[in-house]
Amino acid sequence: MNKEFTFLGNSMENISMIYGIFLIIWALGVSILSDSQSITSLIPAILGLPILIFSFFAKKLPERKKLFMHIVVLIGFILFLGGLDFIRGLIQGNIFVNLWASSSKLMMMISGLLFIILCAKSFVFNRKNKD
């Protein structure tokens, strides 16, 4: 019996690919809507692209899935850490001075945390169901 962790009917590889695509679309959308001239508006895409690529590799190369998914969760953790800068702005009282930057940081913090939680649940599930 092949047991695999799923969330809303999707494997972690699929969830990770969807998350990577979301991050890329978010970054491009924010950059276009804000008419940003700064590379920092593309940070979610810069981190989303490797999440998408390594998730794809995990799906296509199941013998290396463990390695690729560990890389994916590491990138997700880096994304979460980047989003924590939102708290600095909150403490300094200059939150949402730049609506787009603050929104991106908040999105990275919340979605990164949720993604890491899902990854951790997947890792625990896989450990418990190891043959």
PEVEN-V752309 format. One record per pair of residues at least 12 apart in sequence whose ideal C-beta (glycine too) atoms are under 10 Angstrom apart, sorted by the first residue. I is the first residue (numbers start at 1). J is the second residue. D is the distance in whole Angstrom. If there is no record, write none. Layout:
[[I,J,D] [I,J,D]]
//
This chain:
[[1,129,9] [1,131,10] [2,129,10] [2,131,10] [3,125,8] [3,126,9] [3,128,9] [3,129,5] [3,130,10] [3,131,9] [4,122,9] [4,125,8] [4,126,8] [4,129,9] [5,118,9] [5,119,9] [5,121,7] [5,122,4] [5,123,8] [5,124,9] [5,125,4] [5,126,6] [5,128,10] [5,129,8] [6,122,9] [6,125,9] [7,118,6] [7,121,8] [7,122,8] [10,118,10] [11,55,10] [11,58,9] [11,59,8] [11,65,10] [11,122,9] [12,55,8] [12,58,8] [12,59,10] [12,65,9] [12,69,6] [12,72,8] [12,73,9] [12,115,10] [12,118,7] [12,119,7] [12,121,9] [12,122,5] [12,123,9] [12,125,9] [12,126,9] [13,54,9] [13,55,5] [13,56,8] [13,57,9] [13,58,5] [13,59,4] [13,60,9] [13,62,9] [13,65,7] [13,68,8] [13,69,7] [13,72,9] [13,122,10] [14,55,8] [14,59,8] [15,55,8] [15,72,10] [15,115,8] [15,118,6] [15,119,9] [15,122,9] [16,48,10] [16,51,6] [16,52,8] [16,54,8] [16,55,4] [16,56,9] [16,58,8] [16,59,9] [16,68,9] [16,69,7] [16,72,5] [16,73,9] [16,75,9] [16,76,8] [16,115,8] [16,118,9] [16,119,8] [16,122,10] [17,51,8] [17,52,6] [17,53,9] [17,54,10] [17,55,4] [17,56,6] [17,58,9] [17,59,7] [17,72,10] [18,51,10] [18,52,9] [18,55,9] [19,48,7] [19,51,6] [19,52,8] [19,55,8] [19,72,9] [19,76,8] [19,79,9] [19,111,7] [19,112,9] [19,114,9] [19,115,6] [19,118,9] [20,44,10] [20,45,9] [20,47,9] [20,48,4] [20,49,7] [20,50,8] [20,51,4] [20,52,3] [20,53,8] [20,54,9] [20,55,6] [20,56,9] [20,72,8] [20,75,9] [20,76,10] [21,48,7] [21,49,10] [21,51,9] [21,52,6] [21,55,10] [22,44,9] [22,48,7] [22,51,10] [22,52,10] [22,107,9] [22,111,8] [22,115,10] [23,43,9] [23,44,4] [23,45,6] [23,46,9] [23,47,6] [23,48,3] [23,49,8] [23,51,7] [23,52,8] [23,75,10] [23,76,10] [23,79,7] [23,104,10] [23,107,9] [23,108,8] [23,111,8] [23,112,9] [23,115,10] [24,42,9] [24,44,7] [24,45,4] [24,46,9] [24,47,9] [24,48,5] [24,49,6] [24,51,9] [24,52,7] [25,44,9] [25,45,8] [25,48,8] [26,41,10] [26,44,5] [26,45,8] [26,48,8] [26,103,9] [26,104,7] [26,107,6] [26,108,9] [26,111,9] [27,40,10] [27,41,6] [27,42,5] [27,43,7] [27,44,4] [27,45,3] [27,46,8] [27,47,9] [27,48,7] [27,49,9] [27,104,8] [27,107,10] [27,108,10] [28,41,9] [28,42,8] [28,44,9] [28,45,6] [28,48,10] [29,41,10] [29,44,10] [29,45,10] [29,100,10] [30,42,9] [30,43,10] [30,44,8] [30,45,9] [30,99,10] [30,100,5] [30,101,9] [30,103,7] [30,104,6] [30,107,9] [31,44,10] [31,45,8] [31,100,9] [31,104,10] [33,99,10] [33,100,7] [34,98,8] [34,99,8] [34,100,4] [34,101,8] [34,103,9] [34,104,9] [35,100,10] [36,98,10] [36,100,7] [36,101,9] [36,104,10] [38,98,10] [38,100,10] [38,101,9] [40,82,10] [40,101,7] [40,104,9] [41,98,10] [41,100,7] [41,101,7] [41,104,7] [42,104,10] [43,79,8] [43,82,6] [43,83,10] [43,101,10] [43,104,7] [43,105,9] [43,108,8] [44,79,7] [44,82,9] [44,83,9] [44,104,6] [44,105,10] [44,107,7] [44,108,6] [44,111,9] [44,112,10] [46,75,10] [46,79,10] [46,82,10] [47,75,6] [47,76,8] [47,78,6] [47,79,5] [47,82,8] [47,108,8] [47,112,9] [48,75,9] [48,76,10] [48,79,8] [49,75,10] [50,71,8] [50,72,8] [50,74,10] [50,75,5] [50,78,10] [51,71,9] [51,72,5] [51,73,9] [51,74,10] [51,75,5] [51,76,7] [51,79,8] [51,115,9] [52,72,9] [53,68,9] [53,71,10] [53,72,9] [53,75,10] [54,67,9] [54,68,5] [54,69,8] [54,70,9] [54,71,5] [54,72,5] [54,73,10] [54,74,10] [54,75,7] [55,68,7] [55,69,8] [55,71,9] [55,72,6] [55,75,10] [56,68,9] [57,69,10] [57,71,9] [57,72,9] [58,70,10] [58,71,9] [58,72,7] [65,126,10] [66,123,10] [66,126,9] [69,119,7] [69,122,8] [69,123,8] [69,126,9] [70,119,9] [70,123,9] [72,115,9] [72,119,7] [73,115,8] [73,116,7] [73,118,9] [73,119,4] [73,120,8] [73,122,9] [73,123,8] [74,116,10] [74,119,10] [75,112,10] [75,115,10] [76,108,10] [76,111,9] [76,112,6] [76,113,9] [76,114,9] [76,115,5] [76,116,5] [76,117,10] [76,118,9] [76,119,6] [77,112,7] [77,113,10] [77,115,9] [77,116,6] [77,119,9] [78,108,10] [78,112,8] [79,107,10] [79,108,5] [79,109,9] [79,111,8] [79,112,4] [79,113,9] [79,115,8] [79,116,9] [80,108,7] [80,109,6] [80,110,9] [80,111,8] [80,112,3] [80,113,5] [80,114,9] [80,115,8] [80,116,6] [81,108,9] [81,109,9] [81,112,8] [82,104,9] [82,105,7] [82,108,5] [82,109,8] [82,112,8] [83,104,8] [83,105,5] [83,106,7] [83,107,7] [83,108,3] [83,109,3] [83,110,7] [83,111,8] [83,112,5] [83,113,8] [84,105,8] [84,108,9] [84,109,6] [84,112,9] [84,113,10] [85,101,9] [85,102,9] [85,104,10] [85,105,5] [85,106,10] [85,108,9] [85,109,8] [86,101,9] [86,102,6] [86,103,9] [86,104,9] [86,105,4] [86,106,5] [86,107,9] [86,108,8] [86,109,5] [86,110,9] [87,105,9] [87,106,10] [87,109,8] [88,105,9] [89,101,8] [89,102,6] [89,105,7] [89,106,9] [90,102,9] [90,105,10] [90,106,10]]
//
